[in-house]
Amino acid sequence: MKKINLFLIAFVLLVGGNAMAQSKSKTPTKVFNAKDYTLFGEKFKVTKILTKDQMLDKYKNLKKGDTITVQFQSTIKSVCKKKGCWMKMELVGDDNSFVKFKDYGFFVPLNADNSKAIVNGKAFVDVVSVEELKHYAKDGGKSEAEIAKITKPEVTYSFLADGVYIKK
């Protein structure tokens, strides 16, 4: 009787474990393939990538002075047209993340607008002065009329990236 019970337990474990392994293998997993991307800055291991929705939620929970280390993926809305020394990444709605590069140590291509990118680094909330906003607007190719409309500081969702993967 003990042998039959042991046999039944072993059989159930074997069949159950096999069924679980099959159900797991049917779940599609999105795998990052570095061959599909060009790296700028420091190489980093892609781990938990946040979506633009998840990133906006993280930003909304930050106060000035808070910093979190994250990775997120989104579309590049615009790039500095002088050097590629900053970019704006799309969040939800009209919100953007203003991305600068650690120690001014690397730049992204000037024509990277509308490309998919994964950034790795530190996210924080910042207040940007009128002078700095005008500087960024000029670098971004805005007209004098558009630049003149900048009259008050702006709370921004900022990001200091140490590495960026841009989809080829």
C-alpha positions, -999 to 999 in steps of 0.1 A, spaced: 0 0 0 29 24 9 45 16 -25 12 25 -44 9 58 -24 45 67 -31 40 58 -67 9 80 -69 26 109 -52 56 106 -76 32 104 -106 12 134 -96 44 155 -90 58 144 -123 26 151 -143 19 183 -124 55 196 -128 55 188 -165 21 206 -170 34 237 -152 66 237 -174 45 235 -205 22 263 -195 52 285 -187 68 278 -220 36 289 -238 38 324 -223 55 346 -247 84 366 -233 97 398 -247 135 394 -249 158 423 -253 183 417 -281 212 442 -281 217 435 -319 185 455 -325 199 486 -308 228 510 -309 243 518 -275 253 553 -264 271 559 -231 278 531 -207 267 495 -214 240 483 -191 221 451 -185 184 456 -195 164 443 -166 130 456 -156 120 482 -183 91 505 -173 66 516 -199 59 553 -205 27 549 -184 46 533 -155 73 559 -157 48 588 -155 33 571 -124 68 570 -108 74 607 -116 40 617 -101 50 600 -68 83 619 -66 89 652 -47 117 676 -55 149 661 -40 137 625 -46 157 603 -70 151 568 -82 172 545 -104 152 530 -132 151 519 -169 123 529 -192 114 526 -228 96 551 -249 98 572 -281 122 601 -285 101 632 -292 130 655 -298 168 658 -296 191 688 -292 198 699 -327 232 714 -319 250 684 -304 226 657 -294 233 665 -257 197 660 -245 165 645 -256 128 645 -247 111 611 -243 74 607 -246 54 599 -215 16 598 -215 -5 627 -229 15 659 -232 41 649 -206 77 643 -214 108 632 -196 138 656 -202 168 633 -205 204 646 -201 235 625 -203 258 617 -173 288 640 -171 280 653 -206 299 621 -215 281 611 -247 256 624 -272 228 608 -293 223 613 -330 206 646 -340 182 626 -362 170 602 -334 136 619 -332 107 593 -333 131 564 -325 124 539 -297 149 541 -269 156 525 -235 173 547 -210 191 537 -178 198 561 -150 182 583 -124 148 599 -126 139 630 -105 116 660 -105 133 694 -112 123 731 -115 139 746 -146 146 783 -148 133 806 -175 169 812 -187 176 775 -190 142 768 -207 150 794 -233 185 779 -238 169 744 -244 143 759 -268 170 776 -288 191 744 -290 159 726 -300 155 748 -330 125 769 -317 117 803 -333 125 836 -315 87 840 -311 83 807 -294 113 814 -272 98 848 -262 67 830 -249 87 813 -221 81 835 -191 80 812 -160 100 783 -146 87 748 -153 85 717 -132 100 690 -153 103 652 -152 140 649 -155 163 620 -162 201 616 -160 210 587 -182 243 569 -180 234 547 -210 209 547 -238 199 520 -263 183 534 -295 165 509 -318 181 506 -352 
